[in-house]
Amino acid sequence: MWLSKTKQDLIIEVWEKLDCESVGAKEIEAIEVVVRDVFGANAVESPMIIARQLADEGAELRHAEILKLDVLRRMESPYAPMFRNILKFSDFNQTLNSIRQLENLRQKFLKENDKEGLRLVHETGIKGKNRARMISKNTKVDEKKRVEKAEIAEWFKLYLQSPELFENWVKLRQNSKDFKEKFATEDS
């Protein structure tokens, strides 16, 4: 029945078939049902991601409804408590603690063969890297803080690439001459 080959195209196809003036919770839920039927439960994006894609295509959004639905979906997730407030990187110690928490979750999900949990660990690490990188490029932020955030983005990047090696790597990194010179006053 559906012609789309990708999830993104399917979201647009369903929206067009709904032929609605604006998009709210009811329309997002209808899209979720079709995406779940065609691509499986793990393919269903959050209501906010679906809404963003539709807005990019010109849809008028009923923001309050979509936000409420998004909050409900997040509260329904059994993973929500595990990931709540996990990303903290105001300094190197907080960053290291966040990455260690992610690694503990990754190990747990590996043992349980929990692909969704592993996906969420990876997604959270990417968010950490992207947020740190964004701050590092913001010229309104103090130069010292930008350099620190660029370093933190690298930590997340290396963790995502080689989680098994991260702990040894970060110890070597913190003891390196380059790190000590760049962050001499940091409590690392």
C-alpha positions as CSV (number, residue, x, y, z in Angstrom):
1,M,0.0,0.0,0.0
2,W,2.8,2.4,0.8
3,L,5.3,3.3,-1.9
4,S,8.1,4.8,0.1
5,K,11.4,2.9,0.5
6,T,12.8,5.0,3.4
7,K,11.4,5.9,6.8
8,Q,11.7,9.6,6.0
9,D,9.9,9.3,2.8
10,L,7.2,7.2,4.5
11,I,6.6,9.9,7.1
12,I,6.0,12.5,4.3
13,E,3.8,10.0,2.3
14,V,1.6,9.3,5.3
15,W,1.3,13.0,6.1
16,E,0.3,13.8,2.5
17,K,-2.3,11.0,2.6
18,L,-3.7,12.4,5.9
19,D,-4.4,15.6,3.9
20,C,-4.5,17.7,7.0
21,E,-4.3,21.5,7.5
22,S,-2.0,21.2,10.5
23,V,-0.2,18.5,12.4
24,G,-0.8,17.6,16.0
25,A,-0.8,14.6,18.3
26,K,-3.4,12.6,16.3
27,E,-1.5,13.0,13.0
28,I,1.9,12.1,14.6
29,E,0.3,9.0,16.2
30,A,-1.1,7.9,12.8
31,I,2.4,8.3,11.3
32,E,3.9,6.3,14.1
33,V,1.5,3.4,13.5
34,V,2.4,3.2,9.8
35,V,6.2,3.5,10.4
36,R,5.9,0.8,13.1
37,D,4.0,-1.5,10.7
38,V,6.4,-1.0,7.8
39,F,9.8,-0.7,9.5
40,G,9.3,-2.1,13.0
41,A,9.0,-0.6,16.5
42,N,12.7,0.5,16.6
43,A,12.2,2.7,13.5
44,V,9.7,4.9,15.2
45,E,11.2,8.3,15.9
46,S,10.2,10.6,18.8
47,P,7.2,12.9,18.0
48,M,9.5,15.9,18.0
49,I,11.7,14.4,15.3
50,I,8.7,13.5,13.2
51,A,7.3,17.0,13.7
52,R,10.6,18.6,12.7
53,Q,10.7,16.6,9.5
54,L,7.2,17.6,8.6
55,A,7.8,21.3,9.4
56,D,10.8,21.1,7.1
57,E,8.3,20.0,4.4
58,G,6.0,22.9,5.1
59,A,3.6,21.4,7.7
60,E,2.0,23.8,10.1
61,L,2.5,22.3,13.6
62,R,0.2,22.3,16.7
63,H,3.2,22.7,19.0
64,A,1.5,22.2,22.4
65,E,0.0,18.9,21.3
66,I,3.2,17.6,19.9
67,L,5.2,18.6,22.9
68,K,2.7,16.9,25.2
69,L,2.9,13.7,23.1
70,D,6.7,13.8,23.1
71,V,6.8,14.1,26.9
72,L,4.3,11.2,27.3
73,R,6.5,9.0,24.9
74,R,9.6,9.8,26.9
75,M,7.9,9.0,30.2
76,E,6.7,5.6,28.7
77,S,10.2,4.6,27.9
78,P,11.7,2.1,30.4
79,Y,15.1,3.7,29.5
80,A,14.2,7.2,30.5
81,P,15.3,6.9,34.1
82,M,18.6,5.4,33.1
83,F,19.5,8.3,30.8
84,R,17.9,11.2,32.7
85,N,20.6,13.8,33.5
86,I,23.4,11.5,32.4
87,L,25.1,14.1,30.1
88,K,27.0,16.5,32.2
89,F,30.2,18.1,31.0
90,S,30.9,21.4,32.7
91,D,34.4,20.2,33.5
92,F,36.6,17.2,32.8
93,N,35.6,15.3,36.0
94,Q,31.9,15.6,35.1
95,T,32.6,14.5,31.6
96,L,34.6,11.5,32.7
97,N,31.7,10.5,35.1
98,S,29.2,10.8,32.3
99,I,31.2,8.7,29.9
100,R,31.7,6.1,32.7
101,Q,28.0,6.0,33.3
102,L,27.4,5.5,29.6
103,E,30.0,2.7,29.6
104,N,28.3,1.0,32.5
105,L,25.0,1.1,30.7
106,R,26.7,-0.2,27.5
107,Q,28.1,-3.1,29.4
108,K,24.7,-3.9,30.9
109,F,23.0,-3.7,27.5
110,L,25.7,-5.9,25.9
111,K,25.2,-8.6,28.5
112,E,21.4,-8.5,28.0
113,N,21.8,-8.3,24.2
114,D,19.6,-5.1,24.4
115,K,20.0,-3.5,21.0
116,E,17.7,-0.6,21.8
117,G,19.7,0.2,25.0
118,L,22.9,0.0,23.0
119,R,21.4,2.4,20.4
120,L,20.5,4.8,23.1
121,V,23.9,4.7,24.7
122,H,25.4,5.5,21.3
123,E,22.8,8.3,20.6
124,T,23.5,9.9,24.0
125,G,27.3,9.8,23.3
126,I,26.7,11.5,20.0
127,K,24.6,14.2,21.7
128,G,27.4,14.8,24.2
129,K,29.9,15.1,21.4
130,N,27.7,17.4,19.3
131,R,26.8,19.7,22.2
132,A,30.5,20.0,23.3
133,R,31.5,20.7,19.7
134,M,28.8,23.3,19.3
135,I,30.0,25.1,22.4
136,S,33.6,24.9,21.3
137,K,32.6,26.8,18.1
138,N,30.5,29.4,19.7
139,T,32.5,32.7,19.6
140,K,30.4,34.2,22.4
141,V,31.9,31.6,24.8
142,D,35.2,32.3,26.5
143,E,38.2,31.0,24.6
144,K,39.4,28.8,27.5
145,K,36.0,27.2,27.8
146,R,35.9,26.7,24.0
147,V,39.2,24.9,24.0
148,E,38.0,22.7,26.9
149,K,34.8,21.8,25.1
150,A,36.7,20.9,22.0
151,E,38.8,18.5,24.1
152,I,35.6,17.1,25.7
153,A,34.1,16.6,22.2
154,E,37.2,14.5,21.3
155,W,36.7,12.5,24.5
156,F,33.1,11.6,23.4
157,K,34.3,10.9,19.9
158,L,37.0,8.5,21.1
159,Y,34.6,6.8,23.5
160,L,32.1,6.3,20.6
161,Q,34.8,4.9,18.4
162,S,36.5,2.6,20.9
163,P,34.6,2.3,24.2
164,E,36.7,-0.6,25.4
165,L,39.9,1.5,25.0
166,F,38.6,4.8,26.3
167,E,39.5,4.4,30.0
168,N,43.2,3.7,29.2
169,W,43.3,6.4,26.5
170,V,41.9,9.1,28.8
171,K,44.4,8.3,31.5
172,L,47.2,8.6,29.0
173,R,45.7,11.8,27.6
174,Q,45.3,13.5,31.0
175,N,49.0,12.7,31.8
176,S,50.3,13.9,28.4
177,K,52.4,17.0,28.2
178,D,50.0,18.6,25.7
179,F,47.0,18.1,28.0
180,K,48.8,19.4,31.0
181,E,50.0,22.5,29.1
182,K,46.6,23.3,27.7
183,F,44.7,22.7,31.0
184,A,47.3,23.5,33.6
185,T,44.8,25.2,36.0
186,E,42.1,22.6,35.4
187,D,41.2,20.2,38.2
188,S,41.5,17.0,36.0
